Amino acid sequence: MAFFAVTYAYDPELSELADEIRPTHRAFLSDLRDKGLNVASGPLGGDTPGALLIIEAETLDEVEALLDEDPFKKEKVVSERVVRPWNPVISRF
């Protein structure tokens, strides 16, 4: 298994929709956590709405396929997603 850092950028025009489906989005991410795939996830601070997810999976393609099922992605709340391999050299994991 490998780690992947995923960043989401949210479409600010869809903030009301995001608020509406956030419980489903969080349930989806909680399910991934329960399956041992979502190591950590949460919103990023700053002026641009977005989030950081740390996912453990076999391949980048697997991560992309998993996150294609995220309600935020399906409803186009996520305007940009970047998935990159991540090597935690120093960590608390």
PyMOL Python script that loads the backbone (N, CA, C, O; Angstrom):
from pymol import cmd

cmd.read_pdbstr("""\
ATOM      1  N   MET A   1       0.852  -1.182   0.000  1.00  0.00           N
ATOM      2  CA  MET A   1       0.000   0.000   0.000  1.00  0.00           C
ATOM      3  C   MET A   1       0.896   1.243   0.000  1.00  0.00           C
ATOM      4  O   MET A   1       2.019   1.231   0.503  1.00  0.00           O
ATOM      5  N   ALA A   2       0.365   2.290  -0.571  1.00  0.00           N
ATOM      6  CA  ALA A   2       1.077   3.559  -0.657  1.00  0.00           C
ATOM      7  C   ALA A   2       0.154   4.671  -0.170  1.00  0.00           C
ATOM      8  O   ALA A   2      -1.061   4.494  -0.082  1.00  0.00           O
ATOM      9  N   PHE A   3       0.746   5.809   0.141  1.00  0.00           N
ATOM     10  CA  PHE A   3      -0.023   6.981   0.555  1.00  0.00           C
ATOM     11  C   PHE A   3      -0.125   7.960  -0.606  1.00  0.00           C
ATOM     12  O   PHE A   3       0.784   8.081  -1.428  1.00  0.00           O
ATOM     13  N   PHE A   4      -1.256   8.655  -0.649  1.00  0.00           N
ATOM     14  CA  PHE A   4      -1.502   9.669  -1.668  1.00  0.00           C
ATOM     15  C   PHE A   4      -2.075  10.907  -0.990  1.00  0.00           C
ATOM     16  O   PHE A   4      -2.976  10.812  -0.157  1.00  0.00           O
ATOM     17  N   ALA A   5      -1.543  12.062  -1.355  1.00  0.00           N
ATOM     18  CA  ALA A   5      -2.082  13.340  -0.893  1.00  0.00           C
ATOM     19  C   ALA A   5      -3.018  13.848  -1.989  1.00  0.00           C
ATOM     20  O   ALA A   5      -2.638  13.954  -3.155  1.00  0.00           O
ATOM     21  N   VAL A   6      -4.223  14.151  -1.593  1.00  0.00           N
ATOM     22  CA  VAL A   6      -5.240  14.610  -2.536  1.00  0.00           C
ATOM     23  C   VAL A   6      -5.698  15.989  -2.109  1.00  0.00           C
ATOM     24  O   VAL A   6      -6.047  16.203  -0.948  1.00  0.00           O
ATOM     25  N   THR A   7      -5.696  16.918  -3.038  1.00  0.00           N
ATOM     26  CA  THR A   7      -6.272  18.230  -2.744  1.00  0.00           C
ATOM     27  C   THR A   7      -7.507  18.424  -3.602  1.00  0.00           C
ATOM     28  O   THR A   7      -7.548  18.076  -4.782  1.00  0.00           O
ATOM     29  N   TYR A   8      -8.509  18.995  -2.954  1.00  0.00           N
ATOM     30  CA  TYR A   8      -9.746  19.385  -3.619  1.00  0.00           C
ATOM     31  C   TYR A   8      -9.799  20.899  -3.630  1.00  0.00           C
ATOM     32  O   TYR A   8      -9.447  21.541  -2.641  1.00  0.00           O
ATOM     33  N   ALA A   9     -10.233  21.472  -4.734  1.00  0.00           N
ATOM     34  CA  ALA A   9     -10.638  22.876  -4.787  1.00  0.00           C
ATOM     35  C   ALA A   9     -12.145  22.851  -5.011  1.00  0.00           C
ATOM     36  O   ALA A   9     -12.644  22.132  -5.877  1.00  0.00           O
ATOM     37  N   TYR A  10     -12.863  23.646  -4.221  1.00  0.00           N
ATOM     38  CA  TYR A  10     -14.318  23.685  -4.318  1.00  0.00           C
ATOM     39  C   TYR A  10     -14.764  24.872  -5.153  1.00  0.00           C
ATOM     40  O   TYR A  10     -14.140  25.934  -5.127  1.00  0.00           O
ATOM     41  N   ASP A  11     -15.838  24.685  -5.887  1.00  0.00           N
ATOM     42  CA  ASP A  11     -16.445  25.754  -6.668  1.00  0.00           C
ATOM     43  C   ASP A  11     -17.206  26.665  -5.704  1.00  0.00           C
ATOM     44  O   ASP A  11     -18.214  26.242  -5.139  1.00  0.00           O
ATOM     45  N   PRO A  12     -16.751  27.905  -5.502  1.00  0.00           N
ATOM     46  CA  PRO A  12     -17.422  28.802  -4.549  1.00  0.00           C
ATOM     47  C   PRO A  12     -18.864  29.124  -4.950  1.00  0.00           C
ATOM     48  O   PRO A  12     -19.671  29.512  -4.105  1.00  0.00           O
ATOM     49  N   GLU A  13     -19.186  28.967  -6.222  1.00  0.00           N
ATOM     50  CA  GLU A  13     -20.559  29.213  -6.681  1.00  0.00           C
ATOM     51  C   GLU A  13     -21.521  28.126  -6.194  1.00  0.00           C
ATOM     52  O   GLU A  13     -22.738  28.308  -6.231  1.00  0.00           O
ATOM     53  N   LEU A  14     -20.972  26.999  -5.739  1.00  0.00           N
ATOM     54  CA  LEU A  14     -21.810  25.876  -5.314  1.00  0.00           C
ATOM     55  C   LEU A  14     -21.772  25.658  -3.804  1.00  0.00           C
ATOM     56  O   LEU A  14     -21.987  24.540  -3.337  1.00  0.00           O
ATOM     57  N   SER A  15     -21.503  26.708  -3.040  1.00  0.00           N
ATOM     58  CA  SER A  15     -21.376  26.556  -1.586  1.00  0.00           C
ATOM     59  C   SER A  15     -22.689  26.120  -0.932  1.00  0.00           C
ATOM     60  O   SER A  15     -22.670  25.365   0.040  1.00  0.00           O
ATOM     61  N   GLU A  16     -23.822  26.584  -1.452  1.00  0.00           N
ATOM     62  CA  GLU A  16     -25.107  26.151  -0.885  1.00  0.00           C
ATOM     63  C   GLU A  16     -25.338  24.667  -1.143  1.00  0.00           C
ATOM     64  O   GLU A  16     -25.801  23.946  -0.259  1.00  0.00           O
ATOM     65  N   LEU A  17     -25.020  24.215  -2.340  1.00  0.00           N
ATOM     66  CA  LEU A  17     -25.128  22.790  -2.652  1.00  0.00           C
ATOM     67  C   LEU A  17     -24.176  21.990  -1.769  1.00  0.00           C
ATOM     68  O   LEU A  17     -24.542  20.928  -1.266  1.00  0.00           O
ATOM     69  N   ALA A  18     -22.963  22.491  -1.580  1.00  0.00           N
ATOM     70  CA  ALA A  18     -21.990  21.814  -0.713  1.00  0.00           C
ATOM     71  C   ALA A  18     -22.549  21.661   0.695  1.00  0.00           C
ATOM     72  O   ALA A  18     -22.432  20.593   1.296  1.00  0.00           O
ATOM     73  N   ASP A  19     -23.155  22.719   1.226  1.00  0.00           N
ATOM     74  CA  ASP A  19     -23.747  22.648   2.562  1.00  0.00           C
ATOM     75  C   ASP A  19     -24.836  21.577   2.622  1.00  0.00           C
ATOM     76  O   ASP A  19     -24.965  20.861   3.615  1.00  0.00           O
ATOM     77  N   GLU A  20     -25.605  21.480   1.556  1.00  0.00           N
ATOM     78  CA  GLU A  20     -26.722  20.536   1.505  1.00  0.00           C
ATOM     79  C   GLU A  20     -26.245  19.078   1.489  1.00  0.00           C
ATOM     80  O   GLU A  20     -26.828  18.224   2.157  1.00  0.00           O
ATOM     81  N   ILE A  21     -25.196  18.804   0.733  1.00  0.00           N
ATOM     82  CA  ILE A  21     -24.753  17.404   0.603  1.00  0.00           C
ATOM     83  C   ILE A  21     -23.555  17.053   1.482  1.00  0.00           C
ATOM     84  O   ILE A  21     -23.063  15.925   1.431  1.00  0.00           O
ATOM     85  N   ARG A  22     -23.079  18.006   2.287  1.00  0.00           N
ATOM     86  CA  ARG A  22     -21.918  17.742   3.154  1.00  0.00           C
ATOM     87  C   ARG A  22     -22.110  16.504   4.039  1.00  0.00           C
ATOM     88  O   ARG A  22     -21.167  15.724   4.172  1.00  0.00           O
ATOM     89  N   PRO A  23     -23.279  16.284   4.648  1.00  0.00           N
ATOM     90  CA  PRO A  23     -23.413  15.067   5.464  1.00  0.00           C
ATOM     91  C   PRO A  23     -23.173  13.770   4.667  1.00  0.00           C
ATOM     92  O   PRO A  23     -22.573  12.828   5.184  1.00  0.00           O
ATOM     93  N   THR A  24     -23.635  13.727   3.434  1.00  0.00           N
ATOM     94  CA  THR A  24     -23.418  12.552   2.591  1.00  0.00           C
ATOM     95  C   THR A  24     -21.944  12.426   2.218  1.00  0.00           C
ATOM     96  O   THR A  24     -21.389  11.327   2.205  1.00  0.00           O
ATOM     97  N   HIS A  25     -21.317  13.561   1.915  1.00  0.00           N
ATOM     98  CA  HIS A  25     -19.882  13.594   1.608  1.00  0.00           C
ATOM     99  C   HIS A  25     -19.078  13.071   2.801  1.00  0.00           C
ATOM    100  O   HIS A  25     -18.174  12.253   2.631  1.00  0.00           O
ATOM    101  N   ARG A  26     -19.401  13.536   3.989  1.00  0.00           N
ATOM    102  CA  ARG A  26     -18.654  13.101   5.182  1.00  0.00           C
ATOM    103  C   ARG A  26     -18.919  11.636   5.501  1.00  0.00           C
ATOM    104  O   ARG A  26     -18.019  10.933   5.961  1.00  0.00           O
ATOM    105  N   ALA A  27     -20.130  11.170   5.265  1.00  0.00           N
ATOM    106  CA  ALA A  27     -20.425   9.746   5.458  1.00  0.00           C
ATOM    107  C   ALA A  27     -19.601   8.898   4.491  1.00  0.00           C
ATOM    108  O   ALA A  27     -19.100   7.836   4.863  1.00  0.00           O
ATOM    109  N   PHE A  28     -19.464   9.364   3.262  1.00  0.00           N
ATOM    110  CA  PHE A  28     -18.643   8.678   2.265  1.00  0.00           C
ATOM    111  C   PHE A  28     -17.194   8.587   2.742  1.00  0.00           C
ATOM    112  O   PHE A  28     -16.588   7.516   2.692  1.00  0.00           O
ATOM    113  N   LEU A  29     -16.638   9.713   3.207  1.00  0.00           N
ATOM    114  CA  LEU A  29     -15.249   9.723   3.670  1.00  0.00           C
ATOM    115  C   LEU A  29     -15.081   8.891   4.941  1.00  0.00           C
ATOM    116  O   LEU A  29     -14.043   8.258   5.134  1.00  0.00           O
ATOM    117  N   SER A  30     -16.086   8.887   5.799  1.00  0.00           N
ATOM    118  CA  SER A  30     -16.043   8.053   7.013  1.00  0.00           C
ATOM    119  C   SER A  30     -16.034   6.573   6.651  1.00  0.00           C
ATOM    120  O   SER A  30     -15.348   5.777   7.292  1.00  0.00           O
ATOM    121  N   ASP A  31     -16.793   6.208   5.630  1.00  0.00           N
ATOM    122  CA  ASP A  31     -16.806   4.823   5.162  1.00  0.00           C
ATOM    123  C   ASP A  31     -15.421   4.425   4.638  1.00  0.00           C
ATOM    124  O   ASP A  31     -14.946   3.320   4.903  1.00  0.00           O
ATOM    125  N   LEU A  32     -14.782   5.325   3.898  1.00  0.00           N
ATOM    126  CA  LEU A  32     -13.415   5.045   3.439  1.00  0.00           C
ATOM    127  C   LEU A  32     -12.458   4.899   4.619  1.00  0.00           C
ATOM    128  O   LEU A  32     -11.558   4.059   4.589  1.00  0.00           O
ATOM    129  N   ARG A  33     -12.649   5.713   5.659  1.00  0.00           N
ATOM    130  CA  ARG A  33     -11.823   5.576   6.868  1.00  0.00           C
ATOM    131  C   ARG A  33     -12.038   4.204   7.496  1.00  0.00           C
ATOM    132  O   ARG A  33     -11.081   3.521   7.862  1.00  0.00           O
ATOM    133  N   ASP A  34     -13.305   3.808   7.615  1.00  0.00           N
ATOM    134  CA  ASP A  34     -13.618   2.518   8.236  1.00  0.00           C
ATOM    135  C   ASP A  34     -13.034   1.350   7.446  1.00  0.00           C
ATOM    136  O   ASP A  34     -12.752   0.294   8.013  1.00  0.00           O
ATOM    137  N   LYS A  35     -12.851   1.535   6.146  1.00  0.00           N
ATOM    138  CA  LYS A  35     -12.241   0.505   5.294  1.00  0.00           C
ATOM    139  C   LYS A  35     -10.714   0.591   5.306  1.00  0.00           C
ATOM    140  O   LYS A  35     -10.049  -0.203   4.641  1.00  0.00           O
ATOM    141  N   GLY A  36     -10.146   1.554   6.061  1.00  0.00           N
ATOM    142  CA  GLY A  36      -8.703   1.709   6.163  1.00  0.00           C
ATOM    143  C   GLY A  36      -8.074   2.473   5.012  1.00  0.00           C
ATOM    144  O   GLY A  36      -6.855   2.441   4.845  1.00  0.00           O
ATOM    145  N   LEU A  37      -8.881   3.157   4.218  1.00  0.00           N
ATOM    146  CA  LEU A  37      -8.363   3.867   3.049  1.00  0.00           C
ATOM    147  C   LEU A  37      -8.161   5.360   3.300  1.00  0.00           C
ATOM    148  O   LEU A  37      -7.189   5.939   2.813  1.00  0.00           O
ATOM    149  N   ASN A  38      -9.046   5.980   4.037  1.00  0.00           N
ATOM    150  CA  ASN A  38      -8.944   7.414   4.355  1.00  0.00           C
ATOM    151  C   ASN A  38      -8.165   7.548   5.658  1.00  0.00           C
ATOM    152  O   ASN A  38      -8.690   7.284   6.740  1.00  0.00           O
ATOM    153  N   VAL A  39      -6.916   7.957   5.539  1.00  0.00           N
ATOM    154  CA  VAL A  39      -6.060   8.123   6.714  1.00  0.00           C
ATOM    155  C   VAL A  39      -6.459   9.378   7.475  1.00  0.00           C
ATOM    156  O   VAL A  39      -6.536   9.371   8.704  1.00  0.00           O
ATOM    157  N   ALA A  40      -6.713  10.453   6.739  1.00  0.00           N
ATOM    158  CA  ALA A  40      -7.128  11.732   7.330  1.00  0.00           C
ATOM    159  C   ALA A  40      -7.714  12.591   6.224  1.00  0.00           C
ATOM    160  O   ALA A  40      -7.330  12.470   5.060  1.00  0.00           O
ATOM    161  N   SER A  41      -8.648  13.461   6.595  1.00  0.00           N
ATOM    162  CA  SER A  41      -9.215  14.386   5.608  1.00  0.00           C
ATOM    163  C   SER A  41      -9.864  15.542   6.345  1.00  0.00           C
ATOM    164  O   SER A  41     -10.314  15.405   7.483  1.00  0.00           O
ATOM    165  N   GLY A  42      -9.901  16.682   5.675  1.00  0.00           N
ATOM    166  CA  GLY A  42     -10.547  17.841   6.260  1.00  0.00           C
ATOM    167  C   GLY A  42     -10.327  19.077   5.417  1.00  0.00           C
ATOM    168  O   GLY A  42      -9.489  19.100   4.516  1.00  0.00           O
ATOM    169  N   PRO A  43     -11.107  20.116   5.733  1.00  0.00           N
ATOM    170  CA  PRO A  43     -11.024  21.354   4.952  1.00  0.00           C
ATOM    171  C   PRO A  43      -9.705  22.080   5.184  1.00  0.00           C
ATOM    172  O   PRO A  43      -9.115  22.010   6.262  1.00  0.00           O
ATOM    173  N   LEU A  44      -9.262  22.773   4.149  1.00  0.00           N
ATOM    174  CA  LEU A  44      -8.079  23.626   4.233  1.00  0.00           C
ATOM    175  C   LEU A  44      -8.510  25.040   4.603  1.00  0.00           C
ATOM    176  O   LEU A  44      -9.565  25.504   4.169  1.00  0.00           O
ATOM    177  N   GLY A  45      -7.713  25.714   5.390  1.00  0.00           N
ATOM    178  CA  GLY A  45      -7.974  27.107   5.712  1.00  0.00           C
ATOM    179  C   GLY A  45      -7.507  28.009   4.579  1.00  0.00           C
ATOM    180  O   GLY A  45      -6.883  27.556   3.620  1.00  0.00           O
ATOM    181  N   GLY A  46      -7.816  29.280   4.708  1.00  0.00           N
ATOM    182  CA  GLY A  46      -7.374  30.237   3.705  1.00  0.00           C
ATOM    183  C   GLY A  46      -8.523  30.783   2.894  1.00  0.00           C
ATOM    184  O   GLY A  46      -9.692  30.523   3.177  1.00  0.00           O
ATOM    185  N   ASP A  47      -8.167  31.544   1.881  1.00  0.00           N
ATOM    186  CA  ASP A  47      -9.166  32.227   1.065  1.00  0.00           C
ATOM    187  C   ASP A  47      -9.842  31.338   0.034  1.00  0.00           C
ATOM    188  O   ASP A  47     -10.967  31.616  -0.381  1.00  0.00           O
ATOM    189  N   THR A  48      -9.169  30.272  -0.384  1.00  0.00           N
ATOM    190  CA  THR A  48      -9.720  29.402  -1.418  1.00  0.00           C
ATOM    191  C   THR A  48     -10.311  28.160  -0.769  1.00  0.00           C
ATOM    192  O   THR A  48      -9.592  27.418  -0.100  1.00  0.00           O
ATOM    193  N   PRO A  49     -11.613  27.914  -0.952  1.00  0.00           N
ATOM    194  CA  PRO A  49     -12.211  26.735  -0.322  1.00  0.00           C
ATOM    195  C   PRO A  49     -11.671  25.450  -0.930  1.00  0.00           C
ATOM    196  O   PRO A  49     -11.562  25.319  -2.150  1.00  0.00           O
ATOM    197  N   GLY A  50     -11.335  24.506  -0.060  1.00  0.00           N
ATOM    198  CA  GLY A  50     -10.811  23.234  -0.526  1.00  0.00           C
ATOM    199  C   GLY A  50     -10.556  22.295   0.634  1.00  0.00           C
ATOM    200  O   GLY A  50     -10.916  22.587   1.775  1.00  0.00           O
ATOM    201  N   ALA A  51      -9.935  21.167   0.337  1.00  0.00           N
ATOM    202  CA  ALA A  51      -9.682  20.156   1.360  1.00  0.00           C
ATOM    203  C   ALA A  51      -8.419  19.383   1.019  1.00  0.00           C
ATOM    204  O   ALA A  51      -7.939  19.391  -0.115  1.00  0.00           O
ATOM    205  N   LEU A  52      -7.898  18.712   2.044  1.00  0.00           N
ATOM    206  CA  LEU A  52      -6.769  17.809   1.911  1.00  0.00           C
ATOM    207  C   LEU A  52      -7.216  16.441   2.399  1.00  0.00           C
ATOM    208  O   LEU A  52      -7.830  16.322   3.459  1.00  0.00           O
ATOM    209  N   LEU A  53      -6.908  15.416   1.626  1.00  0.00           N
ATOM    210  CA  LEU A  53      -7.192  14.044   2.009  1.00  0.00           C
ATOM    211  C   LEU A  53      -5.901  13.250   1.902  1.00  0.00           C
ATOM    212  O   LEU A  53      -5.138  13.422   0.951  1.00  0.00           O
ATOM    213  N   ILE A  54      -5.657  12.385   2.869  1.00  0.00           N
ATOM    214  CA  ILE A  54      -4.543  11.448   2.796  1.00  0.00           C
ATOM    215  C   ILE A  54      -5.174  10.069   2.656  1.00  0.00           C
ATOM    216  O   ILE A  54      -5.862   9.585   3.554  1.00  0.00           O
ATOM    217  N   ILE A  55      -4.924   9.453   1.509  1.00  0.00           N
ATOM    218  CA  ILE A  55      -5.538   8.174   1.178  1.00  0.00           C
ATOM    219  C   ILE A  55      -4.455   7.102   1.076  1.00  0.00           C
ATOM    220  O   ILE A  55      -3.382   7.346   0.523  1.00  0.00           O
ATOM    221  N   GLU A  56      -4.739   5.921   1.610  1.00  0.00           N
ATOM    222  CA  GLU A  56      -3.825   4.787   1.483  1.00  0.00           C
ATOM    223  C   GLU A  56      -4.455   3.797   0.503  1.00  0.00           C
ATOM    224  O   GLU A  56      -5.574   3.330   0.718  1.00  0.00           O
ATOM    225  N   ALA A  57      -3.738   3.484  -0.562  1.00  0.00           N
ATOM    226  CA  ALA A  57      -4.254   2.591  -1.598  1.00  0.00           C
ATOM    227  C   ALA A  57      -3.089   1.983  -2.362  1.00  0.00           C
ATOM    228  O   ALA A  57      -1.930   2.336  -2.142  1.00  0.00           O
ATOM    229  N   GLU A  58      -3.412   1.070  -3.256  1.00  0.00           N
ATOM    230  CA  GLU A  58      -2.378   0.419  -4.063  1.00  0.00           C
ATOM    231  C   GLU A  58      -1.838   1.337  -5.154  1.00  0.00           C
ATOM    232  O   GLU A  58      -0.627   1.403  -5.366  1.00  0.00           O
ATOM    233  N   THR A  59      -2.740   2.053  -5.854  1.00  0.00           N
ATOM    234  CA  THR A  59      -2.315   2.831  -7.017  1.00  0.00           C
ATOM    235  C   THR A  59      -3.046   4.167  -7.068  1.00  0.00           C
ATOM    236  O   THR A  59      -4.088   4.354  -6.440  1.00  0.00           O
ATOM    237  N   LEU A  60      -2.476   5.082  -7.826  1.00  0.00           N
ATOM    238  CA  LEU A  60      -3.108   6.368  -8.070  1.00  0.00           C
ATOM    239  C   LEU A  60      -4.454   6.173  -8.776  1.00  0.00           C
ATOM    240  O   LEU A  60      -5.426   6.861  -8.462  1.00  0.00           O
ATOM    241  N   ASP A  61      -4.509   5.252  -9.713  1.00  0.00           N
ATOM    242  CA  ASP A  61      -5.775   4.976 -10.406  1.00  0.00           C
ATOM    243  C   ASP A  61      -6.861   4.515  -9.438  1.00  0.00           C
ATOM    244  O   ASP A  61      -8.028   4.876  -9.591  1.00  0.00           O
ATOM    245  N   GLU A  62      -6.477   3.720  -8.444  1.00  0.00           N
ATOM    246  CA  GLU A  62      -7.442   3.267  -7.437  1.00  0.00           C
ATOM    247  C   GLU A  62      -7.976   4.453  -6.638  1.00  0.00           C
ATOM    248  O   GLU A  62      -9.174   4.532  -6.365  1.00  0.00           O
ATOM    249  N   VAL A  63      -7.091   5.370  -6.264  1.00  0.00           N
ATOM    250  CA  VAL A  63      -7.515   6.551  -5.520  1.00  0.00           C
ATOM    251  C   VAL A  63      -8.498   7.371  -6.351  1.00  0.00           C
ATOM    252  O   VAL A  63      -9.541   7.791  -5.850  1.00  0.00           O
ATOM    253  N   GLU A  64      -8.169   7.594  -7.603  1.00  0.00           N
ATOM    254  CA  GLU A  64      -9.051   8.375  -8.464  1.00  0.00           C
ATOM    255  C   GLU A  64     -10.410   7.707  -8.617  1.00  0.00           C
ATOM    256  O   GLU A  64     -11.441   8.378  -8.575  1.00  0.00           O
ATOM    257  N   ALA A  65     -10.417   6.390  -8.795  1.00  0.00           N
ATOM    258  CA  ALA A  65     -11.688   5.669  -8.938  1.00  0.00           C
ATOM    259  C   ALA A  65     -12.510   5.752  -7.654  1.00  0.00           C
ATOM    260  O   ALA A  65     -13.724   5.953  -7.707  1.00  0.00           O
ATOM    261  N   LEU A  66     -11.857   5.599  -6.498  1.00  0.00           N
ATOM    262  CA  LEU A  66     -12.561   5.717  -5.217  1.00  0.00           C
ATOM    263  C   LEU A  66     -13.189   7.099  -5.074  1.00  0.00           C
ATOM    264  O   LEU A  66     -14.365   7.223  -4.731  1.00  0.00           O
ATOM    265  N   LEU A  67     -12.399   8.135  -5.340  1.00  0.00           N
ATOM    266  CA  LEU A  67     -12.866   9.497  -5.100  1.00  0.00           C
ATOM    267  C   LEU A  67     -13.814   9.999  -6.182  1.00  0.00           C
ATOM    268  O   LEU A  67     -14.474  11.021  -5.996  1.00  0.00           O
ATOM    269  N   ASP A  68     -13.892   9.303  -7.297  1.00  0.00           N
ATOM    270  CA  ASP A  68     -14.919   9.636  -8.288  1.00  0.00           C
ATOM    271  C   ASP A  68     -16.317   9.404  -7.718  1.00  0.00           C
ATOM    272  O   ASP A  68     -17.294   9.974  -8.203  1.00  0.00           O
ATOM    273  N   GLU A  69     -16.406   8.567  -6.687  1.00  0.00           N
ATOM    274  CA  GLU A  69     -17.692   8.254  -6.059  1.00  0.00           C
ATOM    275  C   GLU A  69     -18.069   9.235  -4.944  1.00  0.00           C
ATOM    276  O   GLU A  69     -19.166   9.154  -4.392  1.00  0.00           O
ATOM    277  N   ASP A  70     -17.172  10.153  -4.617  1.00  0.00           N
ATOM    278  CA  ASP A  70     -17.448  11.160  -3.584  1.00  0.00           C
ATOM    279  C   ASP A  70     -18.639  12.010  -4.037  1.00  0.00           C
ATOM    280  O   ASP A  70     -18.631  12.523  -5.156  1.00  0.00           O
ATOM    281  N   PRO A  71     -19.662  12.169  -3.187  1.00  0.00           N
ATOM    282  CA  PRO A  71     -20.802  13.009  -3.562  1.00  0.00           C
ATOM    283  C   PRO A  71     -20.404  14.427  -3.982  1.00  0.00           C
ATOM    284  O   PRO A  71     -21.036  15.000  -4.869  1.00  0.00           O
ATOM    285  N   PHE A  72     -19.380  14.995  -3.370  1.00  0.00           N
ATOM    286  CA  PHE A  72     -18.914  16.324  -3.782  1.00  0.00           C
ATOM    287  C   PHE A  72     -18.407  16.287  -5.232  1.00  0.00           C
ATOM    288  O   PHE A  72     -18.637  17.229  -5.990  1.00  0.00           O
ATOM    289  N   LYS A  73     -17.734  15.230  -5.609  1.00  0.00           N
ATOM    290  CA  LYS A  73     -17.230  15.095  -6.989  1.00  0.00           C
ATOM    291  C   LYS A  73     -18.388  14.872  -7.950  1.00  0.00           C
ATOM    292  O   LYS A  73     -18.450  15.495  -9.010  1.00  0.00           O
ATOM    293  N   LYS A  74     -19.307  13.982  -7.580  1.00  0.00           N
ATOM    294  CA  LYS A  74     -20.436  13.675  -8.455  1.00  0.00           C
ATOM    295  C   LYS A  74     -21.315  14.899  -8.725  1.00  0.00           C
ATOM    296  O   LYS A  74     -21.850  15.057  -9.823  1.00  0.00           O
ATOM    297  N   GLU A  75     -21.457  15.761  -7.720  1.00  0.00           N
ATOM    298  CA  GLU A  75     -22.307  16.952  -7.854  1.00  0.00           C
ATOM    299  C   GLU A  75     -21.524  18.175  -8.330  1.00  0.00           C
ATOM    300  O   GLU A  75     -22.060  19.282  -8.378  1.00  0.00           O
ATOM    301  N   LYS A  76     -20.247  17.969  -8.681  1.00  0.00           N
ATOM    302  CA  LYS A  76     -19.389  19.022  -9.250  1.00  0.00           C
ATOM    303  C   LYS A  76     -19.029  20.133  -8.247  1.00  0.00           C
ATOM    304  O   LYS A  76     -18.621  21.223  -8.649  1.00  0.00           O
ATOM    305  N   VAL A  77     -19.180  19.853  -6.942  1.00  0.00           N
ATOM    306  CA  VAL A  77     -18.713  20.795  -5.922  1.00  0.00           C
ATOM    307  C   VAL A  77     -17.190  20.891  -5.990  1.00  0.00           C
ATOM    308  O   VAL A  77     -16.613  21.957  -5.776  1.00  0.00           O
ATOM    309  N   VAL A  78     -16.546  19.758  -6.292  1.00  0.00           N
ATOM    310  CA  VAL A  78     -15.099  19.735  -6.483  1.00  0.00           C
ATOM    311  C   VAL A  78     -14.809  20.218  -7.905  1.00  0.00           C
ATOM    312  O   VAL A  78     -15.134  19.549  -8.885  1.00  0.00           O
ATOM    313  N   SER A  79     -14.196  21.386  -7.988  1.00  0.00           N
ATOM    314  CA  SER A  79     -13.878  21.944  -9.310  1.00  0.00           C
ATOM    315  C   SER A  79     -12.512  21.483  -9.817  1.00  0.00           C
ATOM    316  O   SER A  79     -12.249  21.488 -11.020  1.00  0.00           O
ATOM    317  N   GLU A  80     -11.644  21.083  -8.877  1.00  0.00           N
ATOM    318  CA  GLU A  80     -10.320  20.585  -9.256  1.00  0.00           C
ATOM    319  C   GLU A  80      -9.865  19.584  -8.211  1.00  0.00           C
ATOM    320  O   GLU A  80     -10.026  19.805  -7.011  1.00  0.00           O
ATOM    321  N   ARG A  81      -9.296  18.485  -8.677  1.00  0.00           N
ATOM    322  CA  ARG A  81      -8.753  17.454  -7.788  1.00  0.00           C
ATOM    323  C   ARG A  81      -7.357  17.110  -8.272  1.00  0.00           C
ATOM    324  O   ARG A  81      -7.143  16.850  -9.456  1.00  0.00           O
ATOM    325  N   VAL A  82      -6.406  17.112  -7.339  1.00  0.00           N
ATOM    326  CA  VAL A  82      -5.030  16.726  -7.652  1.00  0.00           C
ATOM    327  C   VAL A  82      -4.664  15.566  -6.733  1.00  0.00           C
ATOM    328  O   VAL A  82      -4.795  15.661  -5.513  1.00  0.00           O
ATOM    329  N   VAL A  83      -4.206  14.473  -7.332  1.00  0.00           N
ATOM    330  CA  VAL A  83      -3.784  13.286  -6.579  1.00  0.00           C
ATOM    331  C   VAL A  83      -2.301  13.088  -6.833  1.00  0.00           C
ATOM    332  O   VAL A  83      -1.852  12.984  -7.975  1.00  0.00           O
ATOM    333  N   ARG A  84      -1.539  13.039  -5.723  1.00  0.00           N
ATOM    334  CA  ARG A  84      -0.090  12.863  -5.850  1.00  0.00           C
ATOM    335  C   ARG A  84       0.387  11.811  -4.871  1.00  0.00           C
ATOM    336  O   ARG A  84      -0.091  11.763  -3.738  1.00  0.00           O
ATOM    337  N   PRO A  85       1.335  10.954  -5.290  1.00  0.00           N
ATOM    338  CA  PRO A  85       1.944  10.035  -4.333  1.00  0.00           C
ATOM    339  C   PRO A  85       2.612  10.841  -3.217  1.00  0.00           C
ATOM    340  O   PRO A  85       3.153  11.921  -3.454  1.00  0.00           O
ATOM    341  N   TRP A  86       2.565  10.301  -2.005  1.00  0.00           N
ATOM    342  CA  TRP A  86       3.137  10.994  -0.858  1.00  0.00           C
ATOM    343  C   TRP A  86       3.954  10.003  -0.042  1.00  0.00           C
ATOM    344  O   TRP A  86       3.498   8.900   0.261  1.00  0.00           O
ATOM    345  N   ASN A  87       5.162  10.409   0.307  1.00  0.00           N
ATOM    346  CA  ASN A  87       6.072   9.559   1.069  1.00  0.00           C
ATOM    347  C   ASN A  87       6.279  10.180   2.449  1.00  0.00           C
ATOM    348  O   ASN A  87       7.107  11.080   2.594  1.00  0.00           O
ATOM    349  N   PRO A  88       5.543   9.719   3.470  1.00  0.00           N
ATOM    350  CA  PRO A  88       5.690  10.291   4.807  1.00  0.00           C
ATOM    351  C   PRO A  88       6.974   9.833   5.480  1.00  0.00           C
ATOM    352  O   PRO A  88       7.000   8.797   6.145  1.00  0.00           O
ATOM    353  N   VAL A  89       8.028  10.599   5.307  1.00  0.00           N
ATOM    354  CA  VAL A  89       9.336  10.253   5.871  1.00  0.00           C
ATOM    355  C   VAL A  89       9.325  10.401   7.396  1.00  0.00           C
ATOM    356  O   VAL A  89       9.838   9.540   8.111  1.00  0.00           O
ATOM    357  N   ILE A  90       8.752  11.469   7.875  1.00  0.00           N
ATOM    358  CA  ILE A  90       8.614  11.706   9.310  1.00  0.00           C
ATOM    359  C   ILE A  90       7.118  11.841   9.592  1.00  0.00           C
ATOM    360  O   ILE A  90       6.445  12.696   9.017  1.00  0.00           O
ATOM    361  N   SER A  91       6.606  10.989  10.483  1.00  0.00           N
ATOM    362  CA  SER A  91       5.170  11.036  10.731  1.00  0.00           C
ATOM    363  C   SER A  91       4.844  10.449  12.096  1.00  0.00           C
ATOM    364  O   SER A  91       5.700   9.884  12.777  1.00  0.00           O
ATOM    365  N   ARG A  92       3.578  10.601  12.475  1.00  0.00           N
ATOM    366  CA  ARG A  92       3.060   9.979  13.689  1.00  0.00           C
ATOM    367  C   ARG A  92       2.274   8.719  13.355  1.00  0.00           C
ATOM    368  O   ARG A  92       1.760   8.069  14.266  1.00  0.00           O
ATOM    369  N   PHE A  93       2.162   8.353  12.094  1.00  0.00           N
ATOM    370  CA  PHE A  93       1.392   7.144  11.745  1.00  0.00           C
ATOM    371  C   PHE A  93       2.178   5.928  12.221  1.00  0.00           C
ATOM    372  O   PHE A  93       1.732   4.795  12.039  1.00  0.00           O
TER     373      PHE A  93
END
""", "prot")
cmd.dss("prot")
cmd.show_as("cartoon", "prot")
cmd.util.cbc("prot")
cmd.orient("prot")
